Amino acid sequence: MKLTTEGKPFRIGLDLASTNVPSLVDELRSKKFTGYVALCVKGGGIEEAQVLFDAGKIVACTY
């Protein structure tokens, strides 16, 4: 596994309410994406989650 300290953003500032998240995950899988997706939702407080991908496979997540 190659470790790097920087990368290129895939997408920034998506509106999750209007995003088809399962389709986005399918797209990342098909592109063999390696990296992480950070989700932040603001409501009564702030909810945050991260999903870690390795060659298109989800290998870890936090909430």
TIMAR-764066 format. One record per residue (C-alpha): residue number from 0; x, y, z; residue in three letters. Coordinates in steps of 0.02 Angstrom, whole numbers, plus 50000, padded with zeros to 5 digits. Layout:
<rs>
<NUM <X Y Z> ALA>
...
</rs>
This chain:
<rs>
<0 <50000 50000 50000> MET>
<1 <50067 50171 49952> LYS>
<2 <50044 50309 50082> LEU>
<3 <50034 50491 50029> THR>
<4 <50008 50652 50124> THR>
<5 <49902 50741 49994> GLU>
<6 <49782 50702 49854> GLY>
<7 <49655 50776 49738> LYS>
<8 <49477 50808 49799> PRO>
<9 <49348 50704 49706> PHE>
<10 <49199 50815 49749> ARG>
<11 <49177 50954 49875> ILE>
<12 <49021 51033 49949> GLY>
<13 <48889 50907 49895> LEU>
<14 <48714 50937 49961> ASP>
<15 <48676 50769 50041> LEU>
<16 <48488 50801 50037> ALA>
<17 <48494 50801 49846> SER>
<18 <48634 50672 49825> THR>
<19 <48599 50490 49787> ASN>
<20 <48727 50421 49910> VAL>
<21 <48712 50237 49856> PRO>
<22 <48748 50291 49676> SER>
<23 <48898 50392 49735> LEU>
<24 <48966 50240 49829> VAL>
<25 <48938 50133 49674> ASP>
<26 <49035 50261 49571> GLU>
<27 <49181 50258 49694> LEU>
<28 <49181 50068 49691> ARG>
<29 <49181 50059 49502> SER>
<30 <49325 50186 49491> LYS>
<31 <49425 50084 49618> LYS>
<32 <49435 50241 49726> PHE>
<33 <49567 50245 49864> THR>
<34 <49545 50380 49995> GLY>
<35 <49410 50439 50111> TYR>
<36 <49240 50521 50105> VAL>
<37 <49201 50644 50245> ALA>
<38 <49018 50684 50276> LEU>
<39 <48961 50827 50388> CYS>
<40 <48779 50864 50423> VAL>
<41 <48723 51019 50516> LYS>
<42 <48558 51014 50608> GLY>
<43 <48527 51034 50795> GLY>
<44 <48713 50998 50809> GLY>
<45 <48848 50936 50691> ILE>
<46 <48853 50753 50639> GLU>
<47 <49010 50690 50552> GLU>
<48 <49060 50525 50472> ALA>
<49 <49208 50462 50371> GLN>
<50 <49216 50313 50254> VAL>
<51 <49386 50243 50203> LEU>
<52 <49404 50160 50033> PHE>
<53 <49546 50051 49969> ASP>
<54 <49538 50011 49783> ALA>
<55 <49349 50032 49782> GLY>
<56 <49316 49930 49940> LYS>
<57 <49253 50006 50101> ILE>
<58 <49381 49956 50233> VAL>
<59 <49333 50067 50381> ALA>
<60 <49211 50199 50438> CYS>
<61 <49182 50312 50588> THR>
<62 <49035 50412 50652> TYR>
</rs>
